[in-house]
Amino acid sequence: MKLTRRVLDADQDGKPEQVRYYTRRDDVLLRVEKDVDYDGQIDTWDLYEEGRLAQRNSDTDHDGLPDTWARYRGPYMIERVVDRDRDGVKDAFFTYQQGSLVEERHDSNNDGVIDLVTTYESRTRIATREDRNGDGQFDTWSTFQVQSQREILKRVERDTTADGKPDVFETYAAVDGKAVLILREEDADGNGTIDIKSVYKNGKLVRREISDPSHLPM
C-alpha cells in the first residue's frame, strides 16, 4: 500500500510533534504518531479504521515502548490494557460499555493468571472475586451496596479449604457509612450445611449457635 506521510513540527526543532499516514489513493487516515508531552520522542500511536480511531497505544514511562493499550468502537473506549509495573507484561485489563467501566481484571504477581476481578454497575463497584493465597483459584467473593453515594461492603464469602467452594459467609450492615459485621456463618465440615452461626452487635460477638457438638472449641 502506498502511503502519504504528513509531518507537523510546530516548534521547528526538527523533532515532529505529530506524524500522520494516509492512503495515497483515497486519502484515508490510517495512523497517527504523536509526541504528547513535547519531549522530542513519539509516545502515542493511534490506529484508525475507516477514518475512526480504533486503537491507541501509549508510552507513559518514556522508554520508547508502549505500556498502555486501548481499543475503541465508535466514540467509546471499549478496552484498556496496562503494564502497571513496566516489566513488559500486561497485568491490568479494563472493559467499558458506553464509556463506563464495567469490569477490571488484575494479575498482581505477573504469573499470567488473573487474581482480582471487580465488576461495576452504573459506575459503582458491586462485586469482587479474589485469589488471596496465590494458588490460581478464587477464594474470596465480596458484594457491595451503595448508601449516600458510597460503596459499602455487604457480604463476603471465603473458601478457607481451597476446594473451590465458600465455607465462611459474613454479612455486613451499613452503619454511619461504614460496614459493620452482623453475622458470620461457617460450614466447618464442608458438607454444604452451616455448622456455626455467630451473631454480632456493634461489631462485637453477642451469640454463637453451634449445630454439632464436635465443633465446640476445645
N, C-alpha and C positions, 0 to 999 in steps of 0.2 A: 504494500500500500504506500502510495506517495503522499507525504505529509507536508503541510506548511507550518513552519516554526516562527512564532512571533514572540519577541522578547521585549520586556519592559525594564529599563534601568533608569528609574526616575531621578536618582541622585547622581547618575553618571560616574559611578565609581568603578565601572567595569564588571560589577557583580549584579546580575539581574535579580530583581525582586519577584519577577513572575515570568514564566515561560509557558506559552500556550501552543498546543499542537492541534491542527485541523486537518481534515481530509482535503487533499488538494482538489479533488474532483467536485465535491459539493459543499465544501467549506463547513463541515460539521465538526464541532468541538469534541475532541477525544480525551485530552489530558491537559491538566494544568499543574505546573510545579511552582511552588511559592516559597519565598523566604519571609515567613510571617513576622519574625522578630527583627528583621533587617540587620542580621549579623554577618551577612555575606555568604550564608550557607543555606541551600534549599532544605526545608524541614517539613514540607507538606506536599503530598502528591494526591491530586484529585483525578479520578477516572470518571468519564461520562459515557452514558449510553443513550443514544437518540437525543443528544443535546441536554440530558438531565444528569445531575450528579448521582452516581451510583455507588461510589466508594471513595473514602478519604483515609489515607494513611499518614500518620504524623510521627515526627521525631521530636519528642518533648525534652529529651536529655542531651540533645546536640552531639550525638556520637555518629551521626550520619546514617543511622539505621532506624526504620520505623519501630515504634513501641506501642502505638495505638492504631487500631484498625476499625473503621466504621463503615457500615453499609446503609444505603438509603433506598427508599421506594417512594417515588413521588416527592412531596415536600418533607417527608418524615424520615428520621433515622430509625432503622429497624433493629440494628445490632451494633454493639460496640465491644471490641475485644482489647484487652490491655495486658501488657507485660509490666506488672507493677514494680518488680524488683530489678528490671532492666537486665535480665540474665539471658535473654533470647528465647524464653519460654512463655507462651501465653498462659496467664493464670487467672484472669478475671473476665467473665463473659456477661454482657448485659443485653437483655431483649426488651424491645419497645413496641408498643402499639399506639398508633395515632399520636406519637410524640410523648407518650407516658411510659415510664419504666414499669414492666410487669414481672420481670424475673431477673435475678442476678445469681451467677454461679461462680464459686471461687475454689481454686486449688492452692491452698496456703503453703504446702510443702513441696510444690513442683514435682509431684510424683506422677502427674498425668491423670489423677483421679480427683473428681470434684468432692470437696469435703464440707461445703456450705452452700445451700440453696435457699434463697429468700424470694418469696413471692409477694407481689403488691397488687392492690386493687384501689382504683381512684387515687393513685399516688400515695397510698398508705400501706405500710407493711402489715400483712395479715398472717404470714406463717413462715417458719424456717425449718430446714432439715439440716442436721449437723452430724459429722463424723468426728467426735471429740477425742477418740482414742487412736485415730490414725490407722485403723485396720482396713480401710477401704469400704466400710459399711456404715450407713447412717445409724446412729444410736440415740439421737435426741430430736424430738419433734416439738416445736413450740407454736402456739397460736396467740394472736394479739387482738385486743379490742381498742376502739378509739373513744376517748372521752375528752371533751373540751379540746378537740384537735390534737390530742396527744396519744401516742401509741403506748398501750399498757399491756403487759403480759397477762394472758388469760389462762392458759393451760400449758403444761409441759408433760410430755411422755418420754420415758427413758428406757432404754434397753441396757440393763446392767449385766446381763449374762452373755452378750454377744451372740444371741441366737436369731437376731433379726426381728424380734418381736418385743414391744414395750412391756415392761413388768412393773414400772413405777409410774404413777399418774398423780400429778399435782395440779390443783385448781386454785386460781387466784381471784381475788376481788379487787376492784379499783377503790382505793380509799385515799381521799385527798390527792388524787392524781398519781398515786403510787400503787404498785402491785403488792398485795398482801396475801400470803399463803393462808388458805382457809381449810383445805382438805388434801390429805396425802393418802393414796391407796397403793397397796403393794400386793403383787402376785408373787409370794415368796417361793413357791414351788414350781412355778412356770406352767401350771396346768390351765391357765386362762381364767381362773377364778380369783377374785380379790380375797386375800387372807388377812391382811392387816389394814385397818382404816384408822387414820389419825386425824382428829378434828382440831383446828386451831382458831383462836380468837385473838385479834390484835397481834397476830404473828406468833402467839405462844400456844403450845400444846395444852388442850383442856380435856381431851378424852381420846382414848385409844381402844378400838374394838379388834379383838383377835379371834378369828373363827376356829383356828386349830391350835390346841394347847402346845403342840410341838414347836410352834413359832414363838412361844413366850421367851423373853430374854432370860438367859441363864443367870 
